[in-house]
Every structure is written in C-alpha cells, then in structure tokens.
Amino acid sequence: MTSEVIIDVQPKEISIALLEDKNLVEYQNEPREMSFAVGNIYVGKVKKLMPGLNACFVDVGSEKEAFLHYLDLGLQFGSFEKYLKQVSNDRKKLFPIQNASHQPDLPKEGSIQNILSVGQEILVQVVKEPINTKGPRLTCDLSFAGRYMVLIPFGDKVSVSSKIKRGEERSRLKQLVQSMKPKNFGVIVRTVAEGKRAAELDQELKVLLKRWEEAITKFQKTTKRPILVYEEQTRAVALLRDLFNPTYDGIYVNDADIHRQILDYVTLIAPEKADIVKMYKGAVPIFDNFNVTKQLKSGFGRTVNYKRGAYLIIEHTEAMHVVDVNSGTRIKKENGQEANALETNLGAADELARQLRLRDMGGIIVVDFIDMNLAEDRQMLYERMCENMKKDRARHNILPLSKFGLMQITRQRVRPAMDVAVEESCPTCHGTGKIKSSILFTDQLESKIDRLVNQIGIKRFSLHVHPYVAAYINQGVVSLKLKWQLKYGLGCRIVPSQKLAFLQYEFYDSKRQFIDMREANEVS
C-alpha cells in the first residue's frame, strides 16, 4: 500500500489530505490563525462553579467559557497547585520541578467547590475543541506528546503501550525510560517506540522537557491572564507526528515555510526519510494535481455513491450521525436477494469506514444496513466492519447488528466533524437566478486584467478559472490567452482549478498571494 500526505497551504487556511493507494482517507482543513487546538496549554481563571455538575467554567480567552470537570483536575492537582505558587513567588529564578514535593492524591469522590474558588488561576490543557455551542473541554492533567513518548509532569510511572506485545521489549523500554527520566515526571511510551535505540528516546525526552520548561517559564514571567503558555506544533507537523509512517512514499507541500518545518521534523525523527518531503512547485493547484479536489467533491455531501450504483445517505443530527445503505440501481445477482444484500452491505462497510475517517465523524453513529436473514452473513458484515476500522486512529467501539438490522458505532470526538460543501452556489447571481450573459464573461476577465496591469501595476499574475473556461481560453492557435499575453505581457498565466464554480475566478500574484479583484456588487 502506498501512502502520501498532500498539504495545501493557502493565505487563510491549511488543508491536509492523506492518500492510501491514491484514495483519500483523511482530510483536515483549518484556518491558519485558529486557536484552541487540542494540546494547547493556558493559564485560565475560574469564572463559575457548578456544584450540581461537580464542574466549573474557566476563562481561557475563547468566545464560550471552557468546561472543566472535577475528575479532569487529575490526581496530582495538589502537587501542581503548590508548585505553581512556588514558581509565582520568584519571577527571576525558576523553581526546579525536581525539588517540588508531592502532595496527597486528589480523592475521586471529592467536590470541586472544596478545591477551586471563583477567580483562582489554574493551568489547563485543551482536550476537546469547541463544538457547536459548547466551549473547549479542559484538563489539569497536563501532557506533552512526542512521537515516541508522552511526558506527564508530576506523574511518577512509566507506562508502555499495550499494543507492544513482546514482554522483553516492554521491559527493555520501561527500564530504559525509567533510567533517563528526571524526578517528578511520568512517561507513556507509545507504540512506535518499539525497537528504538536509547539515543533516539533520550533525544525526544530532552525536546519534551524543553517544551515543559518553556511553558512554565512563560507562566512565571507573564502576569496577563488568561494567556497561552504552550502552543501545539503547527497542524501539519502535529498531524504528521501521529500519522507518520516510515513506509510513506511522499509528503508534498506547496509552501516554503511549512515545507521547512516538516523537513526539520522528519529529519529529527527519521533522518533516512527526509528525502520524501518534497516542495510542490507546479502551476496546477496541488490538490488538483493529486486528484484530491475531485475526491472531496464526490466524498462529501448527503449522498455518497460507491460500488455499482449503490449509495449511502449520511445525515447529521445534534445527537448522532445516521447512515442509510441503499442498493440503488444495482442489478440483482442470479443467486438471490440475500447474496445481493450481502455484497451491497460489505461494500457499504468498506466505504463507511473510509467516510468515518474522512469526515472525522464522532459520537454515536447508527447504520441501517439492508436486511439479511442469515446469521452467518450478519456476522461476516460485523467482522468486515471491525477489520476496516483497525486503520482508524480514533478510539471506537462497534456493536453487532441488532434485531432491527442496525449497527451502532461510537467513535472518539475531539473536534467538529469535517463538512465540505460540495454544492456550488452561483458566483455571479448569488441565488437570484439571473446572471450576466455568459458570452461576456471573457470580456469581464479581460477588463480585470487590464485594470490589474495598467492601473494597479501587477505585471506577473495567475488567473484561476474553472477547467472548462480554461479550455475555452486556451483553445485554438491564436487563443484568447495568447492575445492577452501579447497585449498585457507574458506574465499572464491561466490556471484551471477544480475547486472553482463555472463562472468563478481568482487572481494570484507571483508570490501566490490572493488579489481581490471583485466588484462591490459581486462581494455583496
């Protein structure tokens, strides 16, 4: 199986696609200035205690106050609180965590109003991003995740991933990490650490310790509250940290800064694979070049087609996701309805496992498969779904088919489900149903080019248009493109872009920066 990561960096957003055998299986899209990412650490202020929920709301600077439950304070909350007071007492010299004393563990049956008070400052970490009307979900049990291990301040244990099965390897890793970790730190050894040398583990441990020191130093030096004291790595690097596999065939990026960050990271964790990080410099948009745009258009939306005319209908409600499996225009098999239902359901299980990863659907998912009479067929479908979901990194649980033919799945949710609008709104009528004459569209583009070159003074630029429009502009020996280049200079390039609607256009300068050439009536 070939795996590739495609990263499309735009001025306002960054999109990351994971391809397996050229098929899109994971997709993330986020604004570049987005905050409150999972893993960020803040100094927040307790705003309101909720004894009935045994929880509180904390101000961390988000639009909605963040939620912190008593059980998320962590067993070592007392030790943390005392240490933070010692750090705050001296703004010049950092109190070493190795000298901090352990306080008694927090009782599991305690009450939050006996531990926290309104206005109290606490150090918290985001574990779930804001979803719909809810603010971020927090924890006081801080952790710093690396590729091979997770560092936990004030923990004292070394735990090894249960996915590492060999007893001697588990013992080796535990003893190795125990000998190198400082006092008052706990470590969780991740699955990918299996077989790694002491030098590699020690190098990452030093990096994680440095991140902790930088975070606590920022807490010590600043008095403004709330404040971000530790920010997770950029989305591209953070995703790679969890996803990276030495079998990757390529990581393609279209931005020099992000390319450098990823190259530095891959060089750090796997120097022999540094050559798979490649800078994409093609004229065609990177997602179009790797067929990601087309797969996004066909993979999202309410209806998803798969094998031989069958399709899924995916609905999202406030409480759950509901999926209906339909055979559609499939031709029935000669050996009967049961075999036809089984084949359709098995295909649906393959596509659904991909859709769960692609859309990052979380919470409760209920799937209405086509009814099957044979118990062995229902068992085969359940086993197929379990096998398909083994590739999914999110925690999940799958129940066998109920007597109503429904399959229930729960899947970890840490961020809102990904939703890509595949229906294109008309860029010229904006829903009124009336547009300017299409034959005048190229005249409109030429007037924009004339203004760009002769009034604004930008001589080198790219005009992105729908592929059909690009084909029309490029057609013929003496094409419109050639006429424009002769009239306005050779700096004019026409780029077909699959993400644009039919009569939509975008201008970019030589540095790939968007140039807004829309008129007032187009923007409104």
C-alpha positions in Angstrom: 0.0 0.0 0.0 1.3 3.4 -0.9 0.7 6.4 1.4 1.1 10.1 0.6 0.4 13.3 2.5 -0.7 16.3 0.5 -0.6 19.7 2.2 -2.3 22.7 0.6 -1.3 26.0 2.3 -3.4 29.0 1.4 -3.2 32.5 2.9 -6.1 32.0 5.3 -6.3 28.2 5.7 -4.3 25.0 5.6 -5.7 21.7 4.2 -4.1 18.3 4.7 -5.0 15.1 2.8 -3.9 11.6 3.5 -4.0 9.2 0.4 -3.8 5.5 0.6 -3.3 3.8 -2.8 -4.3 7.2 -4.3 -7.7 7.1 -2.4 -8.5 10.0 0.0 -8.9 8.6 3.5 -8.3 11.5 5.9 -8.8 15.3 5.4 -8.3 18.2 7.7 -9.0 21.9 7.0 -8.4 24.7 9.5 -7.9 28.4 9.4 -4.3 29.3 9.8 -5.0 31.7 12.8 -7.1 29.1 14.5 -6.6 28.8 18.3 -7.8 26.4 21.0 -6.3 23.4 19.2 -6.1 20.2 21.2 -2.9 20.2 23.3 -2.6 23.9 23.9 -1.9 24.9 27.5 -3.4 28.1 29.0 -3.3 29.9 32.3 -7.1 30.4 32.9 -9.3 31.9 35.6 -12.2 30.1 37.2 -15.4 32.0 36.3 -18.2 30.0 37.7 -18.5 26.9 39.9 -21.3 24.3 39.1 -21.7 22.1 42.2 -24.6 20.2 40.6 -22.3 19.1 37.8 -19.2 18.9 40.0 -17.5 21.1 37.4 -16.6 24.7 36.7 -16.3 27.1 33.7 -12.9 28.6 33.0 -12.0 31.7 31.1 -9.2 30.8 28.6 -9.9 33.6 26.1 -12.4 31.7 24.0 -15.8 33.0 22.9 -17.5 30.4 25.1 -16.2 29.6 28.5 -14.3 26.3 28.7 -15.6 23.4 30.7 -13.6 21.6 33.4 -15.0 18.6 35.4 -13.7 17.6 38.8 -12.4 14.3 37.5 -10.3 16.2 35.0 -8.4 18.0 37.7 -6.1 15.0 37.9 -4.8 13.1 40.9 -1.7 15.4 41.1 -3.7 18.6 41.2 -2.5 19.4 44.7 1.2 19.0 43.8 0.7 21.2 40.7 -1.0 24.0 42.7 1.8 24.1 45.3 4.5 24.1 42.6 2.8 26.9 40.7 2.7 29.0 43.8 6.4 28.4 44.4 7.1 29.4 40.8 5.0 32.6 41.1 6.8 33.7 44.3 10.0 34.2 42.4 9.8 35.9 39.0 13.5 35.8 38.4 14.6 32.3 39.2 12.6 29.2 38.1 11.9 26.8 41.0 13.1 23.3 39.8 10.3 20.8 39.5 12.7 18.1 40.7 12.7 19.8 44.1 8.9 20.0 44.3 7.2 17.9 46.9 4.4 15.5 46.2 1.0 16.3 47.8 -1.7 13.6 48.6 -3.7 12.5 45.5 -7.0 14.2 44.9 -9.9 12.0 46.2 -12.0 10.6 43.4 -15.2 11.3 45.2 -14.4 14.9 46.1 -16.3 18.1 45.3 -15.0 20.8 43.1 -16.2 23.6 45.3 -13.8 22.4 48.0 -10.8 22.5 45.7 -11.4 25.6 43.5 -12.7 29.1 44.0 -14.0 31.8 41.7 -11.1 33.9 40.3 -8.5 31.3 41.0 -5.8 30.9 38.4 -5.1 27.4 37.1 -3.0 25.8 34.4 -5.2 23.9 31.9 -4.8 22.0 28.7 -7.4 21.7 25.8 -8.6 18.1 25.3 -11.5 18.8 23.0 -12.0 21.8 20.7 -15.2 23.9 20.7 -18.1 22.1 19.1 -21.3 23.8 18.0 -22.4 25.9 21.1 -20.0 24.2 23.5 -16.7 25.8 24.6 -13.4 23.8 24.8 -13.1 20.9 27.2 -10.2 21.1 29.6 -8.0 19.0 31.9 -5.4 19.9 34.5 -3.6 16.6 33.9 -1.0 18.1 31.5 0.9 16.1 28.9 3.4 16.8 26.2 3.1 14.5 23.3 6.1 13.4 21.1 6.4 10.7 18.5 7.8 8.0 20.8 6.5 9.1 24.2 4.2 11.4 26.2 5.7 13.4 29.1 3.5 13.9 32.1 4.6 16.4 34.8 4.1 15.2 38.4 3.5 11.7 37.1 5.8 9.1 38.5 5.1 6.0 36.5 6.5 4.7 33.2 3.7 3.0 31.2 4.2 1.1 27.9 1.6 1.0 25.1 -0.5 -2.2 25.4 0.0 -2.6 21.6 3.6 -3.6 22.2 3.0 -7.3 23.0 6.6 -8.8 23.5 7.3 -9.0 27.2 11.1 -8.5 26.8 10.6 -5.4 24.7 8.2 -3.9 27.2 10.7 -4.5 30.0 13.5 -3.0 28.0 11.6 0.2 27.2 10.3 0.6 30.7 13.8 0.2 32.3 15.4 2.4 29.6 12.9 5.3 30.1 12.9 4.9 33.9 16.7 5.4 33.9 16.7 8.6 31.8 13.6 10.5 33.0 14.0 13.2 35.7 12.3 13.1 39.1 8.6 14.2 39.2 7.9 13.2 35.6 5.9 10.3 34.3 6.2 8.9 30.8 3.9 6.9 28.5 5.8 5.0 25.9 4.0 5.0 22.5 3.7 2.0 20.1 6.1 3.5 17.6 8.9 3.4 20.2 9.2 -0.4 19.7 12.7 -1.3 18.8 14.1 2.2 19.1 17.6 2.9 20.4 18.3 4.7 23.7 19.8 7.7 21.9 16.6 8.3 19.9 14.4 8.1 23.0 16.7 10.3 25.1 16.8 12.9 22.3 13.0 13.2 22.2 12.8 13.2 26.0 15.1 16.3 26.1 12.8 18.0 23.5 9.7 17.4 25.6 11.4 18.6 28.8 12.4 21.7 27.0 8.8 22.3 26.0 7.7 21.9 29.6 10.4 24.4 30.7 9.4 27.0 28.1 5.7 26.7 29.2 6.4 27.0 32.9 8.8 29.9 32.3 6.2 31.8 30.3 3.8 31.2 33.2 6.4 32.6 35.6 7.3 35.7 33.5 3.8 36.9 32.5 1.1 38.4 34.7 -1.6 38.8 32.0 -4.4 36.3 32.4 -5.8 34.3 30.6 -2.7 33.6 28.4 -1.5 30.8 26.1 1.7 29.4 27.6 2.2 26.4 25.3 1.0 26.0 21.7 0.9 22.7 19.9 3.0 22.3 16.9 1.5 23.6 13.6 -1.4 21.5 12.4 0.7 19.9 9.6 3.5 18.9 11.9 1.1 17.7 14.7 -0.8 15.5 12.2 2.4 14.1 10.9 3.6 13.3 14.5 0.6 11.0 14.9 0.4 9.7 11.4 4.0 9.4 10.3 4.9 6.0 9.0 8.4 5.1 7.6 6.6 3.5 4.6 5.3 6.8 3.4 6.2 7.4 -0.3 5.9 11.2 -0.2 4.9 14.3 1.7 4.1 17.1 -0.7 3.8 20.8 0.4 3.2 24.0 -1.6 4.5 26.4 0.9 8.2 27.1 1.7 7.8 27.8 5.4 5.6 24.8 6.2 7.9 22.7 4.0 10.9 23.7 6.1 9.1 22.9 9.4 8.0 19.5 8.2 11.5 18.8 6.8 13.1 19.7 10.1 10.7 17.5 12.0 11.1 14.4 9.7 14.9 14.9 9.7 14.7 14.9 13.6 12.6 11.7 13.9 13.6 9.8 10.8 16.7 11.2 9.0 16.8 8.5 6.4 13.3 9.5 5.2 14.0 13.2 4.8 14.0 12.9 1.0 10.3 12.1 0.9 9.4 15.7 2.0 9.0 17.5 -1.3 8.2 21.1 -2.3 5.5 21.2 -4.9 6.1 24.0 -7.5 3.6 23.0 -10.2 1.3 25.5 -11.9 -1.8 23.4 -11.3 -3.2 23.6 -7.8 -1.6 20.9 -5.6 -5.0 19.2 -4.7 -6.0 19.1 -8.4 -2.6 17.6 -9.4 -3.1 14.7 -6.9 -6.8 14.3 -7.7 -7.8 15.4 -4.1 -10.3 18.0 -5.2 -12.4 15.6 -7.3 -12.4 13.1 -4.4 -13.5 15.8 -2.0 -16.4 16.8 -4.3 -17.5 13.1 -4.6 -16.8 12.0 -1.0 -18.7 14.7 0.9 -22.3 15.7 0.8 -25.5 13.9 1.9 -25.3 11.2 -0.8 -22.2 9.1 -1.4 -22.0 6.7 -4.2 -19.9 3.5 -4.1 -19.9 0.2 -6.0 -22.2 -0.5 -9.0 -24.9 2.1 -8.3 -25.2 1.5 -4.5 -25.0 4.6 -2.3 -25.0 5.8 1.3 -27.2 8.6 2.7 -25.4 10.3 5.6 -27.4 12.6 7.9 -26.0 14.6 10.9 -28.3 15.4 13.8 -27.5 17.1 17.1 -27.3 13.8 18.9 -25.8 11.4 16.3 -24.9 10.6 12.8 -27.4 8.4 10.9 -26.3 6.3 7.8 -28.8 4.6 5.4 -27.5 1.9 3.0 -29.3 1.7 -0.4 -28.7 -0.8 -3.3 -29.8 1.9 -5.8 -29.6 0.7 -9.4 -27.6 -2.4 -8.7 -28.5 -5.4 -10.8 -29.6 -8.3 -8.6 -27.4 -11.3 -8.5 -28.6 -14.6 -10.0 -28.3 -16.4 -6.7 -30.9 -14.3 -5.0 -31.7 -11.3 -2.8 -29.6 -12.5 0.1 -26.4 -12.6 -1.8 -27.2 -9.2 -3.3 -27.9 -7.7 0.1 -24.6 -9.2 1.5 -22.5 -7.8 -1.4 -24.1 -4.3 -1.1 -23.6 -4.3 2.7 -19.9 -5.4 2.5 -19.3 -2.6 0.0 -21.1 -0.2 2.3 -18.9 -1.3 5.3 -15.7 -0.5 3.2 -17.0 2.9 2.2 -18.4 3.8 5.7 -15.0 3.0 7.4 -13.4 5.5 4.9 -16.1 8.1 5.5 -15.7 8.0 9.3 -12.0 8.8 8.9 -12.5 11.3 6.1 -15.3 13.3 7.8 -13.8 12.7 11.3 -17.3 11.7 12.5 -17.6 11.3 16.2 -20.1 10.4 18.9 -22.8 7.9 18.1 -23.2 6.6 14.5 -26.2 4.4 13.7 -26.1 2.5 10.4 -29.2 1.0 8.7 -27.9 -1.9 6.6 -30.0 -3.8 4.1 -31.8 -6.6 6.0 -30.2 -10.0 5.8 -31.8 -13.3 7.0 -28.7 -15.5 7.6 -26.9 -15.2 10.9 -23.5 -16.0 9.2 -24.0 -13.1 6.8 -24.6 -10.7 9.6 -21.5 -12.0 11.4 -19.5 -11.6 8.2 -20.6 -8.0 7.9 -19.7 -7.3 11.6 -16.2 -8.8 11.2 -15.7 -6.8 7.9 -16.5 -3.6 9.7 -14.2 -4.4 12.6 -11.4 -5.2 10.2 -11.9 -2.0 8.2 -11.8 0.1 11.4 -8.4 -1.2 12.5 -6.8 1.5 10.4 -8.7 4.2 12.4 -6.6 6.0 15.0 -9.6 7.3 16.9 -10.9 5.2 19.8 -14.0 3.4 18.7 -16.5 0.6 19.6 -18.6 -1.4 17.2 -21.7 -3.5 18.2 -23.0 -6.4 16.1 -26.2 -5.9 14.1 -29.3 -5.6 16.3 -32.5 -7.5 15.6 -33.7 -4.4 13.6 -30.7 -4.6 11.3 -29.0 -1.6 12.8 -25.3 -1.3 13.6 -24.2 1.0 16.4 -20.7 2.6 16.4 -19.2 5.0 18.9 -16.1 7.0 17.8 -14.0 9.4 19.8 -14.8 13.0 19.1 -12.2 15.7 19.8 -13.2 18.3 17.1 -16.2 19.1 15.0 -17.0 16.7 12.2 -15.4 17.7 8.9 -18.0 19.1 6.4 -17.2 20.2 2.9 -19.9 22.0 0.9 -20.0 20.2 -2.4 -22.9 22.1 -3.9 -21.7 25.2 -5.7 -23.5 28.5 -5.4 -23.6 30.6 -8.5 -20.8 33.2 -8.1 -22.5 35.7 -10.4 -26.2 35.6 -9.4 -25.8 34.8 -5.7 -29.1 32.9 -5.7 -31.2 35.4 -7.7 -31.4 33.1 -10.7 -30.2 35.7 -13.1 -26.7 36.2 -14.4 -24.9 38.3 -16.9 -24.6 36.9 -20.4 -22.1 34.0 -20.3 -20.5 35.1 -23.6 -19.4 38.3 -22.0 -17.5 36.5 -19.2 -14.2 36.6 -21.0 -14.7 40.3 -21.7 -15.2 40.8 -18.0 -11.9 38.9 -17.3 -10.0 41.0 -19.8 -11.2 44.2 -18.1 -9.9 42.8 -14.8 -6.6 42.0 -16.4 -6.3 45.5 -18.0 -7.0 47.1 -14.6 -4.5 44.8 -12.8 -1.7 45.5 -15.3 -2.3 49.1 -16.3 -3.8 50.6 -13.1 -2.6 48.6 -10.2 0.8 47.8 -11.8 1.0 44.0 -11.2 2.6 42.5 -14.3 3.0 38.9 -13.2 -0.1 37.0 -12.0 -2.1 33.8 -12.3 -5.8 33.7 -13.2 -7.5 30.7 -11.8 -10.7 29.6 -13.5 -13.0 26.6 -13.9 -11.3 23.9 -16.2 -14.0 24.3 -18.9 -13.4 28.1 -19.0 -9.6 27.5 -19.1 -10.0 25.1 -22.0 -12.0 27.8 -23.9 -9.4 30.5 -23.2 -6.6 28.2 -24.4 -8.3 26.8 -27.5 -7.0 27.5 -31.0 -3.7 28.5 -32.5 -4.4 32.2 -31.8 -6.1 31.7 -28.4 -7.5 34.2 -26.1 -4.6 33.5 -23.7 -2.1 34.3 -26.5 -4.0 37.6 -27.3 -3.9 38.6 -23.7 -0.2 37.8 -23.4 0.6 39.9 -26.5 -1.5 42.7 -25.2 -0.7 42.7 -21.5 2.7 40.8 -21.3 3.8 37.2 -20.8 3.3 37.4 -17.0 -0.3 36.4 -17.5 -0.9 32.7 -16.7 -4.2 30.8 -16.9 -4.6 28.0 -14.3 -7.5 25.5 -14.4 -8.8 25.0 -10.8 -11.4 22.3 -10.0 -12.5 23.9 -6.8 -14.0 26.9 -8.6 -17.6 27.2 -9.9 -18.3 27.6 -13.6 -18.1 31.4 -13.8 -15.9 32.0 -10.8 -12.4 33.4 -11.0 -9.5 34.2 -8.7 -6.3 36.3 -9.2 -3.0 35.5 -7.5 0.3 37.4 -7.7 3.8 35.9 -8.3 4.1 35.0 -4.6 0.8 33.1 -4.6 -1.0 35.8 -2.7 -4.7 36.3 -3.4 -5.6 39.5 -5.2 -9.2 40.6 -4.6 -10.5 41.9 -8.0 -14.2 41.5 -7.3 -16.5 44.5 -7.7 -18.8 45.7 -4.9 -21.9 44.0 -6.4 -20.0 40.7 -6.6 -18.9 40.8 -3.0 -22.3 41.7 -1.5 
